[in-house]
Amino acid sequence: MADVESVRFNADGLVPAIVQDARTGDVLMMAWMSAESIELSKAKGETVFWSRSRSELWHKGATSGNTQTIVSMALDCDGDTLLVRVNPAGPACHTGAENCFFTDLTGFDRELA
């Protein structure tokens, strides 16, 4: 079992966090976390991220009501990415979409093998 001291933060003191719906397995979003946002997330039981555009902590859903209750948090094998499994209370994306990954890149529409 790891703790925040095990996380390999980048030069800005941040680590990418992949947010996944614990029930469906769908990837909902990617956001950045700092040591402080990880600790606040643990204390609240809901996701708290670091907003790079606003340079401040961001409690997901504090304004919209679309909170994300944390089920589990895991560190990858390199220690430089988090997987945060959540029960979402509404859409993850600020656009109102269920997840933030709805724009297909051209040339990658292939059949499954």
Biopython code that builds the backbone (N, CA, C, O; Angstrom):
import numpy as np
from Bio.PDB.StructureBuilder import StructureBuilder

atoms = [
    (1, "MET", "N", (0.843, -1.178, 0.000)),
    (1, "MET", "CA", (0.000, 0.000, 0.000)),
    (1, "MET", "C", (0.887, 1.241, 0.000)),
    (1, "MET", "O", (1.807, 1.352, 0.810)),
    (2, "ALA", "N", (0.612, 2.157, -0.897)),
    (2, "ALA", "CA", (1.427, 3.367, -1.057)),
    (2, "ALA", "C", (0.721, 4.568, -0.425)),
    (2, "ALA", "O", (-0.480, 4.533, -0.158)),
    (3, "ASP", "N", (1.479, 5.607, -0.197)),
    (3, "ASP", "CA", (0.911, 6.867, 0.259)),
    (3, "ASP", "C", (1.436, 7.985, -0.635)),
    (3, "ASP", "O", (2.166, 7.726, -1.592)),
    (4, "VAL", "N", (1.069, 9.218, -0.327)),
    (4, "VAL", "CA", (1.399, 10.346, -1.206)),
    (4, "VAL", "C", (2.914, 10.512, -1.388)),
    (4, "VAL", "O", (3.351, 11.056, -2.402)),
    (5, "GLU", "N", (3.709, 10.055, -0.433)),
    (5, "GLU", "CA", (5.166, 10.151, -0.569)),
    (5, "GLU", "C", (5.686, 9.236, -1.672)),
    (5, "GLU", "O", (6.805, 9.420, -2.152)),
    (6, "SER", "N", (4.891, 8.257, -2.075)),
    (6, "SER", "CA", (5.287, 7.334, -3.129)),
    (6, "SER", "C", (5.044, 7.882, -4.532)),
    (6, "SER", "O", (5.549, 7.328, -5.508)),
    (7, "VAL", "N", (4.283, 8.953, -4.639)),
    (7, "VAL", "CA", (3.920, 9.527, -5.939)),
    (7, "VAL", "C", (5.109, 10.278, -6.526)),
    (7, "VAL", "O", (5.766, 11.053, -5.831)),
    (8, "ARG", "N", (5.382, 10.045, -7.808)),
    (8, "ARG", "CA", (6.436, 10.776, -8.527)),
    (8, "ARG", "C", (5.777, 11.949, -9.255)),
    (8, "ARG", "O", (5.274, 11.794, -10.368)),
    (9, "PHE", "N", (5.783, 13.100, -8.629)),
    (9, "PHE", "CA", (5.200, 14.306, -9.207)),
    (9, "PHE", "C", (6.129, 14.874, -10.272)),
    (9, "PHE", "O", (7.343, 14.676, -10.213)),
    (10, "ASN", "N", (5.550, 15.590, -11.258)),
    (10, "ASN", "CA", (6.375, 16.224, -12.287)),
    (10, "ASN", "C", (7.034, 17.483, -11.718)),
    (10, "ASN", "O", (6.889, 17.780, -10.532)),
    (11, "ALA", "N", (7.751, 18.213, -12.555)),
    (11, "ALA", "CA", (8.490, 19.403, -12.111)),
    (11, "ALA", "C", (7.569, 20.481, -11.541)),
    (11, "ALA", "O", (8.012, 21.332, -10.770)),
    (12, "ASP", "N", (6.284, 20.449, -11.919)),
    (12, "ASP", "CA", (5.312, 21.418, -11.405)),
    (12, "ASP", "C", (4.623, 20.925, -10.140)),
    (12, "ASP", "O", (3.731, 21.594, -9.618)),
    (13, "GLY", "N", (5.028, 19.764, -9.647)),
    (13, "GLY", "CA", (4.429, 19.212, -8.439)),
    (13, "GLY", "C", (3.068, 18.576, -8.687)),
    (13, "GLY", "O", (2.233, 18.497, -7.786)),
    (14, "LEU", "N", (2.855, 18.121, -9.927)),
    (14, "LEU", "CA", (1.566, 17.543, -10.310)),
    (14, "LEU", "C", (1.734, 16.125, -10.838)),
    (14, "LEU", "O", (2.814, 15.725, -11.273)),
    (15, "VAL", "N", (0.638, 15.377, -10.787)),
    (15, "VAL", "CA", (0.601, 14.031, -11.329)),
    (15, "VAL", "C", (-0.717, 13.878, -12.090)),
    (15, "VAL", "O", (-1.755, 14.335, -11.609)),
    (16, "PRO", "N", (-0.699, 13.237, -13.283)),
    (16, "PRO", "CA", (-1.962, 13.020, -14.000)),
    (16, "PRO", "C", (-2.815, 11.985, -13.263)),
    (16, "PRO", "O", (-2.311, 10.994, -12.734)),
    (17, "ALA", "N", (-4.120, 12.248, -13.248)),
    (17, "ALA", "CA", (-5.077, 11.338, -12.619)),
    (17, "ALA", "C", (-6.131, 10.955, -13.660)),
    (17, "ALA", "O", (-6.868, 11.804, -14.159)),
    (18, "ILE", "N", (-6.184, 9.679, -13.969)),
    (18, "ILE", "CA", (-7.200, 9.148, -14.867)),
    (18, "ILE", "C", (-8.402, 8.800, -13.992)),
    (18, "ILE", "O", (-8.272, 8.053, -13.022)),
    (19, "VAL", "N", (-9.572, 9.342, -14.335)),
    (19, "VAL", "CA", (-10.778, 9.111, -13.542)),
    (19, "VAL", "C", (-11.664, 8.125, -14.301)),
    (19, "VAL", "O", (-12.014, 8.344, -15.461)),
    (20, "GLN", "N", (-12.016, 7.040, -13.624)),
    (20, "GLN", "CA", (-12.777, 5.946, -14.227)),
    (20, "GLN", "C", (-14.054, 5.695, -13.425)),
    (20, "GLN", "O", (-14.031, 5.708, -12.194)),
    (21, "ASP", "N", (-15.163, 5.468, -14.123)),
    (21, "ASP", "CA", (-16.421, 5.103, -13.473)),
    (21, "ASP", "C", (-16.256, 3.703, -12.889)),
    (21, "ASP", "O", (-15.995, 2.752, -13.626)),
    (22, "ALA", "N", (-16.404, 3.570, -11.580)),
    (22, "ALA", "CA", (-16.185, 2.289, -10.910)),
    (22, "ALA", "C", (-17.221, 1.247, -11.307)),
    (22, "ALA", "O", (-16.934, 0.051, -11.266)),
    (23, "ARG", "N", (-18.416, 1.678, -11.689)),
    (23, "ARG", "CA", (-19.469, 0.727, -12.054)),
    (23, "ARG", "C", (-19.335, 0.225, -13.489)),
    (23, "ARG", "O", (-19.481, -0.969, -13.749)),
    (24, "THR", "N", (-19.054, 1.149, -14.433)),
    (24, "THR", "CA", (-19.054, 0.781, -15.851)),
    (24, "THR", "C", (-17.663, 0.516, -16.417)),
    (24, "THR", "O", (-17.530, -0.160, -17.437)),
    (25, "GLY", "N", (-16.632, 1.039, -15.770)),
    (25, "GLY", "CA", (-15.275, 0.929, -16.286)),
    (25, "GLY", "C", (-14.928, 2.001, -17.306)),
    (25, "GLY", "O", (-13.796, 2.048, -17.788)),
    (26, "ASP", "N", (-15.888, 2.870, -17.644)),
    (26, "ASP", "CA", (-15.637, 3.935, -18.614)),
    (26, "ASP", "C", (-14.627, 4.941, -18.062)),
    (26, "ASP", "O", (-14.679, 5.316, -16.890)),
    (27, "VAL", "N", (-13.717, 5.364, -18.921)),
    (27, "VAL", "CA", (-12.801, 6.440, -18.555)),
    (27, "VAL", "C", (-13.572, 7.748, -18.703)),
    (27, "VAL", "O", (-14.108, 8.037, -19.773)),
    (28, "LEU", "N", (-13.630, 8.531, -17.641)),
    (28, "LEU", "CA", (-14.424, 9.752, -17.628)),
    (28, "LEU", "C", (-13.618, 10.997, -17.983)),
    (28, "LEU", "O", (-14.092, 11.852, -18.731)),
    (29, "MET", "N", (-12.416, 11.100, -17.455)),
    (29, "MET", "CA", (-11.644, 12.325, -17.629)),
    (29, "MET", "C", (-10.209, 12.105, -17.177)),
    (29, "MET", "O", (-9.885, 11.085, -16.570)),
    (30, "MET", "N", (-9.361, 13.069, -17.480)),
    (30, "MET", "CA", (-8.017, 13.142, -16.943)),
    (30, "MET", "C", (-7.861, 14.536, -16.365)),
    (30, "MET", "O", (-8.227, 15.530, -16.992)),
    (31, "ALA", "N", (-7.319, 14.593, -15.175)),
    (31, "ALA", "CA", (-7.070, 15.882, -14.532)),
    (31, "ALA", "C", (-5.752, 15.774, -13.771)),
    (31, "ALA", "O", (-5.172, 14.693, -13.662)),
    (32, "TRP", "N", (-5.295, 16.890, -13.256)),
    (32, "TRP", "CA", (-4.027, 16.933, -12.532)),
    (32, "TRP", "C", (-4.282, 16.991, -11.037)),
    (32, "TRP", "O", (-5.234, 17.626, -10.581)),
    (33, "MET", "N", (-3.421, 16.322, -10.279)),
    (33, "MET", "CA", (-3.505, 16.370, -8.820)),
    (33, "MET", "C", (-2.151, 16.769, -8.245)),
    (33, "MET", "O", (-1.093, 16.416, -8.765)),
    (34, "SER", "N", (-2.230, 17.508, -7.166)),
    (34, "SER", "CA", (-1.050, 17.866, -6.379)),
    (34, "SER", "C", (-1.087, 17.037, -5.101)),
    (34, "SER", "O", (-2.077, 16.354, -4.839)),
    (35, "ALA", "N", (-0.037, 17.086, -4.313)),
    (35, "ALA", "CA", (-0.037, 16.375, -3.028)),
    (35, "ALA", "C", (-1.204, 16.869, -2.175)),
    (35, "ALA", "O", (-1.878, 16.074, -1.521)),
    (36, "GLU", "N", (-1.440, 18.176, -2.183)),
    (36, "GLU", "CA", (-2.531, 18.739, -1.392)),
    (36, "GLU", "C", (-3.890, 18.257, -1.893)),
    (36, "GLU", "O", (-4.764, 17.941, -1.086)),
    (37, "SER", "N", (-4.084, 18.196, -3.222)),
    (37, "SER", "CA", (-5.376, 17.758, -3.731)),
    (37, "SER", "C", (-5.608, 16.269, -3.457)),
    (37, "SER", "O", (-6.748, 15.851, -3.258)),
    (38, "ILE", "N", (-4.546, 15.473, -3.447)),
    (38, "ILE", "CA", (-4.682, 14.059, -3.085)),
    (38, "ILE", "C", (-5.133, 13.941, -1.636)),
    (38, "ILE", "O", (-6.055, 13.186, -1.328)),
    (39, "GLU", "N", (-4.491, 14.677, -0.757)),
    (39, "GLU", "CA", (-4.852, 14.621, 0.665)),
    (39, "GLU", "C", (-6.281, 15.130, 0.896)),
    (39, "GLU", "O", (-7.020, 14.552, 1.693)),
    (40, "LEU", "N", (-6.670, 16.202, 0.209)),
    (40, "LEU", "CA", (-8.043, 16.710, 0.334)),
    (40, "LEU", "C", (-9.059, 15.716, -0.214)),
    (40, "LEU", "O", (-10.142, 15.556, 0.348)),
    (41, "SER", "N", (-8.710, 15.050, -1.309)),
    (41, "SER", "CA", (-9.589, 14.025, -1.879)),
    (41, "SER", "C", (-9.794, 12.889, -0.886)),
    (41, "SER", "O", (-10.911, 12.401, -0.716)),
    (42, "LYS", "N", (-8.718, 12.471, -0.234)),
    (42, "LYS", "CA", (-8.832, 11.414, 0.773)),
    (42, "LYS", "C", (-9.712, 11.862, 1.929)),
    (42, "LYS", "O", (-10.538, 11.091, 2.416)),
    (43, "ALA", "N", (-9.544, 13.092, 2.368)),
    (43, "ALA", "CA", (-10.316, 13.602, 3.507)),
    (43, "ALA", "C", (-11.798, 13.770, 3.164)),
    (43, "ALA", "O", (-12.659, 13.448, 3.982)),
    (44, "LYS", "N", (-12.104, 14.273, 1.959)),
    (44, "LYS", "CA", (-13.490, 14.521, 1.542)),
    (44, "LYS", "C", (-14.187, 13.261, 1.037)),
    (44, "LYS", "O", (-15.405, 13.130, 1.154)),
    (45, "GLY", "N", (-13.404, 12.327, 0.469)),
    (45, "GLY", "CA", (-13.989, 11.163, -0.168)),
    (45, "GLY", "C", (-14.517, 11.488, -1.559)),
    (45, "GLY", "O", (-15.223, 10.681, -2.164)),
    (46, "GLU", "N", (-14.178, 12.661, -2.062)),
    (46, "GLU", "CA", (-14.554, 13.117, -3.398)),
    (46, "GLU", "C", (-13.328, 13.701, -4.077)),
    (46, "GLU", "O", (-12.367, 14.101, -3.418)),
    (47, "THR", "N", (-13.374, 13.746, -5.415)),
    (47, "THR", "CA", (-12.203, 14.221, -6.144)),
    (47, "THR", "C", (-11.984, 15.722, -5.984)),
    (47, "THR", "O", (-12.905, 16.534, -6.079)),
    (48, "VAL", "N", (-10.720, 16.046, -5.737)),
    (48, "VAL", "CA", (-10.246, 17.428, -5.705)),
    (48, "VAL", "C", (-9.001, 17.443, -6.590)),
    (48, "VAL", "O", (-8.076, 16.656, -6.387)),
    (49, "PHE", "N", (-8.985, 18.334, -7.561)),
    (49, "PHE", "CA", (-7.889, 18.401, -8.519)),
    (49, "PHE", "C", (-7.172, 19.739, -8.405)),
    (49, "PHE", "O", (-7.579, 20.622, -7.651)),
    (50, "TRP", "N", (-6.083, 19.866, -9.179)),
    (50, "TRP", "CA", (-5.392, 21.142, -9.318)),
    (50, "TRP", "C", (-5.727, 21.676, -10.702)),
    (50, "TRP", "O", (-5.448, 21.023, -11.708)),
    (51, "SER", "N", (-6.324, 22.857, -10.755)),
    (51, "SER", "CA", (-6.643, 23.501, -12.022)),
    (51, "SER", "C", (-5.421, 24.275, -12.498)),
    (51, "SER", "O", (-5.022, 25.260, -11.877)),
    (52, "ARG", "N", (-4.832, 23.828, -13.597)),
    (52, "ARG", "CA", (-3.666, 24.534, -14.145)),
    (52, "ARG", "C", (-4.070, 25.876, -14.737)),
    (52, "ARG", "O", (-3.291, 26.827, -14.677)),
    (53, "SER", "N", (-5.269, 25.980, -15.308)),
    (53, "SER", "CA", (-5.684, 27.237, -15.924)),
    (53, "SER", "C", (-6.000, 28.309, -14.883)),
    (53, "SER", "O", (-5.781, 29.496, -15.122)),
    (54, "ARG", "N", (-6.517, 27.887, -13.725)),
    (54, "ARG", "CA", (-6.864, 28.851, -12.674)),
    (54, "ARG", "C", (-5.825, 28.916, -11.556)),
    (54, "ARG", "O", (-5.889, 29.787, -10.689)),
    (55, "SER", "N", (-4.876, 27.997, -11.584)),
    (55, "SER", "CA", (-3.849, 27.892, -10.535)),
    (55, "SER", "C", (-4.462, 27.831, -9.143)),
    (55, "SER", "O", (-4.094, 28.581, -8.238)),
    (56, "GLU", "N", (-5.421, 26.899, -9.006)),
    (56, "GLU", "CA", (-6.062, 26.728, -7.698)),
    (56, "GLU", "C", (-6.650, 25.323, -7.583)),
    (56, "GLU", "O", (-6.825, 24.622, -8.579)),
    (57, "LEU", "N", (-6.947, 24.932, -6.352)),
    (57, "LEU", "CA", (-7.609, 23.663, -6.118)),
    (57, "LEU", "C", (-9.016, 23.714, -6.680)),
    (57, "LEU", "O", (-9.653, 24.767, -6.692)),
    (58, "TRP", "N", (-9.499, 22.564, -7.149)),
    (58, "TRP", "CA", (-10.792, 22.471, -7.806)),
    (58, "TRP", "C", (-11.499, 21.221, -7.288)),
    (58, "TRP", "O", (-11.125, 20.099, -7.631)),
    (59, "HIS", "N", (-12.519, 21.425, -6.463)),
    (59, "HIS", "CA", (-13.339, 20.320, -5.964)),
    (59, "HIS", "C", (-14.371, 20.014, -7.031)),
    (59, "HIS", "O", (-15.310, 20.784, -7.228)),
    (60, "LYS", "N", (-14.204, 18.885, -7.728)),
    (60, "LYS", "CA", (-15.075, 18.528, -8.846)),
    (60, "LYS", "C", (-16.527, 18.474, -8.375)),
    (60, "LYS", "O", (-16.867, 17.737, -7.450)),
    (61, "GLY", "N", (-17.375, 19.268, -9.030)),
    (61, "GLY", "CA", (-18.800, 19.281, -8.727)),
    (61, "GLY", "C", (-19.217, 20.272, -7.656)),
    (61, "GLY", "O", (-20.401, 20.358, -7.331)),
    (62, "ALA", "N", (-18.279, 21.016, -7.102)),
    (62, "ALA", "CA", (-18.630, 21.980, -6.051)),
    (62, "ALA", "C", (-19.634, 23.008, -6.556)),
    (62, "ALA", "O", (-20.496, 23.457, -5.800)),
    (63, "THR", "N", (-19.532, 23.380, -7.817)),
    (63, "THR", "CA", (-20.458, 24.345, -8.412)),
    (63, "THR", "C", (-21.594, 23.644, -9.143)),
    (63, "THR", "O", (-22.755, 24.021, -8.986)),
    (64, "SER", "N", (-21.273, 22.630, -9.938)),
    (64, "SER", "CA", (-22.268, 21.966, -10.791)),
    (64, "SER", "C", (-23.096, 20.917, -10.066)),
    (64, "SER", "O", (-24.203, 20.593, -10.498)),
    (65, "GLY", "N", (-22.573, 20.386, -8.975)),
    (65, "GLY", "CA", (-23.234, 19.278, -8.300)),
    (65, "GLY", "C", (-22.809, 17.928, -8.841)),
    (65, "GLY", "O", (-23.221, 16.896, -8.312)),
    (66, "ASN", "N", (-21.988, 17.912, -9.890)),
    (66, "ASN", "CA", (-21.537, 16.672, -10.518)),
    (66, "ASN", "C", (-20.281, 16.139, -9.814)),
    (66, "ASN", "O", (-19.204, 16.052, -10.404)),
    (67, "THR", "N", (-20.455, 15.790, -8.553)),
    (67, "THR", "CA", (-19.330, 15.314, -7.752)),
    (67, "THR", "C", (-18.946, 13.895, -8.154)),
    (67, "THR", "O", (-19.673, 13.213, -8.876)),
    (68, "GLN", "N", (-17.783, 13.470, -7.665)),
    (68, "GLN", "CA", (-17.280, 12.121, -7.920)),
    (68, "GLN", "C", (-16.840, 11.524, -6.587)),
    (68, "GLN", "O", (-15.815, 11.918, -6.030)),
    (69, "THR", "N", (-17.622, 10.572, -6.080)),
    (69, "THR", "CA", (-17.280, 9.898, -4.834)),
    (69, "THR", "C", (-16.217, 8.848, -5.120)),
    (69, "THR", "O", (-16.400, 7.989, -5.982)),
    (70, "ILE", "N", (-15.122, 8.918, -4.405)),
    (70, "ILE", "CA", (-13.986, 8.026, -4.659)),
    (70, "ILE", "C", (-14.254, 6.636, -4.089)),
    (70, "ILE", "O", (-14.626, 6.480, -2.926)),
    (71, "VAL", "N", (-14.053, 5.631, -4.944)),
    (71, "VAL", "CA", (-14.138, 4.229, -4.548)),
    (71, "VAL", "C", (-12.739, 3.713, -4.231)),
    (71, "VAL", "O", (-12.533, 3.022, -3.234)),
    (72, "SER", "N", (-11.776, 4.058, -5.094)),
    (72, "SER", "CA", (-10.390, 3.651, -4.867)),
    (72, "SER", "C", (-9.454, 4.574, -5.630)),
    (72, "SER", "O", (-9.851, 5.264, -6.569)),
    (73, "MET", "N", (-8.205, 4.566, -5.198)),
    (73, "MET", "CA", (-7.158, 5.338, -5.859)),
    (73, "MET", "C", (-5.935, 4.436, -5.943)),
    (73, "MET", "O", (-5.507, 3.877, -4.933)),
    (74, "ALA", "N", (-5.365, 4.289, -7.142)),
    (74, "ALA", "CA", (-4.197, 3.423, -7.320)),
    (74, "ALA", "C", (-3.108, 4.167, -8.075)),
    (74, "ALA", "O", (-3.373, 5.018, -8.924)),
    (75, "LEU", "N", (-1.897, 3.821, -7.741)),
    (75, "LEU", "CA", (-0.708, 4.392, -8.373)),
    (75, "LEU", "C", (-0.191, 3.384, -9.396)),
    (75, "LEU", "O", (-0.154, 2.185, -9.119)),
    (76, "ASP", "N", (0.209, 3.859, -10.575)),
    (76, "ASP", "CA", (0.731, 2.930, -11.587)),
    (76, "ASP", "C", (2.123, 2.430, -11.200)),
    (76, "ASP", "O", (2.714, 2.883, -10.219)),
    (77, "CYS", "N", (2.631, 1.487, -11.995)),
    (77, "CYS", "CA", (3.898, 0.829, -11.673)),
    (77, "CYS", "C", (5.092, 1.775, -11.636)),
    (77, "CYS", "O", (6.070, 1.505, -10.939)),
    (78, "ASP", "N", (5.027, 2.879, -12.374)),
    (78, "ASP", "CA", (6.115, 3.861, -12.373)),
    (78, "ASP", "C", (5.946, 4.914, -11.282)),
    (78, "ASP", "O", (6.865, 5.685, -11.006)),
    (79, "GLY", "N", (4.773, 4.942, -10.666)),
    (79, "GLY", "CA", (4.512, 5.915, -9.603)),
    (79, "GLY", "C", (4.198, 7.301, -10.109)),
    (79, "GLY", "O", (4.191, 8.256, -9.331)),
    (80, "ASP", "N", (3.931, 7.438, -11.438)),
    (80, "ASP", "CA", (3.740, 8.781, -11.983)),
    (80, "ASP", "C", (2.368, 9.025, -12.610)),
    (80, "ASP", "O", (2.184, 10.009, -13.327)),
    (81, "THR", "N", (1.412, 8.150, -12.351)),
    (81, "THR", "CA", (0.037, 8.337, -12.814)),
    (81, "THR", "C", (-0.904, 7.676, -11.814)),
    (81, "THR", "O", (-0.632, 6.590, -11.301)),
    (82, "LEU", "N", (-2.013, 8.355, -11.551)),
    (82, "LEU", "CA", (-3.030, 7.806, -10.651)),
    (82, "LEU", "C", (-4.226, 7.309, -11.447)),
    (82, "LEU", "O", (-4.568, 7.876, -12.485)),
    (83, "LEU", "N", (-4.854, 6.257, -10.962)),
    (83, "LEU", "CA", (-6.144, 5.810, -11.450)),
    (83, "LEU", "C", (-7.120, 6.008, -10.300)),
    (83, "LEU", "O", (-6.992, 5.391, -9.242)),
    (84, "VAL", "N", (-8.103, 6.884, -10.527)),
    (84, "VAL", "CA", (-9.084, 7.184, -9.492)),
    (84, "VAL", "C", (-10.423, 6.614, -9.947)),
    (84, "VAL", "O", (-11.017, 7.092, -10.914)),
    (85, "ARG", "N", (-10.889, 5.591, -9.242)),
    (85, "ARG", "CA", (-12.177, 4.977, -9.564)),
    (85, "ARG", "C", (-13.248, 5.656, -8.726)),
    (85, "ARG", "O", (-13.111, 5.781, -7.509)),
    (86, "VAL", "N", (-14.328, 6.097, -9.392)),
    (86, "VAL", "CA", (-15.342, 6.913, -8.728)),
    (86, "VAL", "C", (-16.761, 6.444, -9.038)),
    (86, "VAL", "O", (-17.001, 5.717, -10.002)),
    (87, "ASN", "N", (-17.686, 6.878, -8.197)),
    (87, "ASN", "CA", (-19.110, 6.819, -8.491)),
    (87, "ASN", "C", (-19.508, 8.255, -8.817)),
    (87, "ASN", "O", (-19.590, 9.087, -7.914)),
    (88, "PRO", "N", (-19.756, 8.562, -10.091)),
    (88, "PRO", "CA", (-20.076, 9.941, -10.477)),
    (88, "PRO", "C", (-21.536, 10.290, -10.183)),
    (88, "PRO", "O", (-22.430, 9.453, -10.302)),
    (89, "ALA", "N", (-21.748, 11.532, -9.802)),
    (89, "ALA", "CA", (-23.103, 12.055, -9.591)),
    (89, "ALA", "C", (-23.400, 13.040, -10.713)),
    (89, "ALA", "O", (-23.617, 14.226, -10.466)),
    (90, "GLY", "N", (-23.409, 12.545, -11.939)),
    (90, "GLY", "CA", (-23.640, 13.398, -13.095)),
    (90, "GLY", "C", (-22.490, 13.335, -14.065)),
    (90, "GLY", "O", (-21.521, 12.608, -13.846)),
    (91, "PRO", "N", (-22.592, 14.103, -15.150)),
    (91, "PRO", "CA", (-21.556, 14.087, -16.190)),
    (91, "PRO", "C", (-20.204, 14.537, -15.664)),
    (91, "PRO", "O", (-20.119, 15.363, -14.756)),
    (92, "ALA", "N", (-19.151, 13.984, -16.244)),
    (92, "ALA", "CA", (-17.795, 14.355, -15.854)),
    (92, "ALA", "C", (-17.299, 15.593, -16.580)),
    (92, "ALA", "O", (-16.524, 16.372, -16.024)),
    (93, "CYS", "N", (-17.742, 15.782, -17.826)),
    (93, "CYS", "CA", (-17.213, 16.857, -18.662)),
    (93, "CYS", "C", (-17.961, 18.169, -18.423)),
    (93, "CYS", "O", (-19.169, 18.180, -18.189)),
    (94, "HIS", "N", (-17.218, 19.268, -18.487)),
    (94, "HIS", "CA", (-17.830, 20.595, -18.327)),
    (94, "HIS", "C", (-18.799, 20.927, -19.463)),
    (94, "HIS", "O", (-19.593, 21.862, -19.350)),
    (95, "THR", "N", (-18.736, 20.156, -20.567)),
    (95, "THR", "CA", (-19.657, 20.377, -21.695)),
    (95, "THR", "C", (-21.019, 19.736, -21.449)),
    (95, "THR", "O", (-21.971, 19.980, -22.190)),
    (96, "GLY", "N", (-21.105, 18.909, -20.399)),
    (96, "GLY", "CA", (-22.327, 18.170, -20.122)),
    (96, "GLY", "C", (-22.282, 16.742, -20.626)),
    (96, "GLY", "O", (-23.206, 15.967, -20.378)),
    (97, "ALA", "N", (-21.212, 16.382, -21.335)),
    (97, "ALA", "CA", (-21.049, 15.008, -21.810)),
    (97, "ALA", "C", (-20.685, 14.100, -20.635)),
    (97, "ALA", "O", (-20.087, 14.541, -19.653)),
    (98, "GLU", "N", (-21.056, 12.834, -20.754)),
    (98, "GLU", "CA", (-20.777, 11.871, -19.680)),
    (98, "GLU", "C", (-19.285, 11.742, -19.407)),
    (98, "GLU", "O", (-18.876, 11.551, -18.261)),
    (99, "ASN", "N", (-18.465, 11.846, -20.459)),
    (99, "ASN", "CA", (-17.018, 11.806, -20.291)),
    (99, "ASN", "C", (-16.386, 12.841, -21.213)),
    (99, "ASN", "O", (-17.057, 13.433, -22.058)),
    (100, "CYS", "N", (-15.106, 13.045, -21.039)),
    (100, "CYS", "CA", (-14.398, 14.079, -21.801)),
    (100, "CYS", "C", (-13.793, 13.562, -23.102)),
    (100, "CYS", "O", (-13.139, 14.317, -23.821)),
    (101, "PHE", "N", (-14.002, 12.287, -23.412)),
    (101, "PHE", "CA", (-13.363, 11.679, -24.580)),
    (101, "PHE", "C", (-14.397, 11.360, -25.657)),
    (101, "PHE", "O", (-14.734, 10.199, -25.885)),
    (102, "PHE", "N", (-14.891, 12.402, -26.312)),
    (102, "PHE", "CA", (-15.923, 12.209, -27.338)),
    (102, "PHE", "C", (-15.507, 12.736, -28.704)),
    (102, "PHE", "O", (-16.308, 12.692, -29.639)),
    (103, "THR", "N", (-14.291, 13.228, -28.851)),
    (103, "THR", "CA", (-13.804, 13.729, -30.130)),
    (103, "THR", "C", (-12.846, 12.713, -30.734)),
    (103, "THR", "O", (-11.722, 12.547, -30.260)),
    (104, "ASP", "N", (-13.301, 12.035, -31.787)),
    (104, "ASP", "CA", (-12.470, 11.023, -32.448)),
    (104, "ASP", "C", (-11.360, 11.688, -33.259)),
    (104, "ASP", "O", (-11.562, 12.739, -33.869)),
    (105, "LEU", "N", (-10.197, 11.067, -33.257)),
    (105, "LEU", "CA", (-9.101, 11.507, -34.109)),
    (105, "LEU", "C", (-9.237, 10.836, -35.465)),
    (105, "LEU", "O", (-9.502, 9.636, -35.545)),
    (106, "THR", "N", (-9.059, 11.590, -36.507)),
    (106, "THR", "CA", (-9.147, 11.064, -37.867)),
    (106, "THR", "C", (-8.125, 9.960, -38.083)),
    (106, "THR", "O", (-6.981, 10.048, -37.635)),
    (107, "GLY", "N", (-8.567, 8.910, -38.784)),
    (107, "GLY", "CA", (-7.658, 7.838, -39.156)),
    (107, "GLY", "C", (-7.585, 6.691, -38.172)),
    (107, "GLY", "O", (-6.813, 5.755, -38.379)),
    (108, "PHE", "N", (-8.373, 6.738, -37.102)),
    (108, "PHE", "CA", (-8.314, 5.669, -36.107)),
    (108, "PHE", "C", (-9.642, 4.929, -35.970)),
    (108, "PHE", "O", (-9.918, 4.330, -34.931)),
    (109, "ASP", "N", (-10.458, 4.970, -37.014)),
    (109, "ASP", "CA", (-11.749, 4.284, -37.003)),
    (109, "ASP", "C", (-11.562, 2.898, -37.613)),
    (109, "ASP", "O", (-11.857, 2.695, -38.791)),
    (110, "ARG", "N", (-11.083, 1.963, -36.838)),
    (110, "ARG", "CA", (-10.799, 0.621, -37.322)),
    (110, "ARG", "C", (-11.702, -0.388, -36.624)),
    (110, "ARG", "O", (-12.171, -0.165, -35.509)),
    (111, "GLU", "N", (-11.928, -1.484, -37.301)),
    (111, "GLU", "CA", (-12.717, -2.581, -36.734)),
    (111, "GLU", "C", (-11.915, -3.272, -35.628)),
    (111, "GLU", "O", (-10.688, -3.342, -35.695)),
    (112, "LEU", "N", (-12.605, -3.772, -34.630)),
    (112, "LEU", "CA", (-11.943, -4.571, -33.603)),
    (112, "LEU", "C", (-11.520, -5.908, -34.193)),
    (112, "LEU", "O", (-12.241, -6.482, -35.009)),
    (113, "ALA", "N", (-10.383, -6.397, -33.795)),
    (113, "ALA", "CA", (-9.890, -7.690, -34.311)),
    (113, "ALA", "C", (-10.594, -8.840, -33.632)),
    (113, "ALA", "O", (-10.314, -10.001, -33.934)),
]
sb = StructureBuilder()
sb.init_structure("model")
sb.init_model(0)
sb.init_chain("A")
sb.init_seg("    ")
for serial, (resi, resn, name, xyz) in enumerate(atoms, 1):
    if name == "N":
        sb.init_residue(resn, " ", resi, " ")
    sb.init_atom(name, np.array(xyz, "f"), 0.0, 1.0, " ", f" {name:<3s}", serial, name[0])
structure = sb.get_structure()
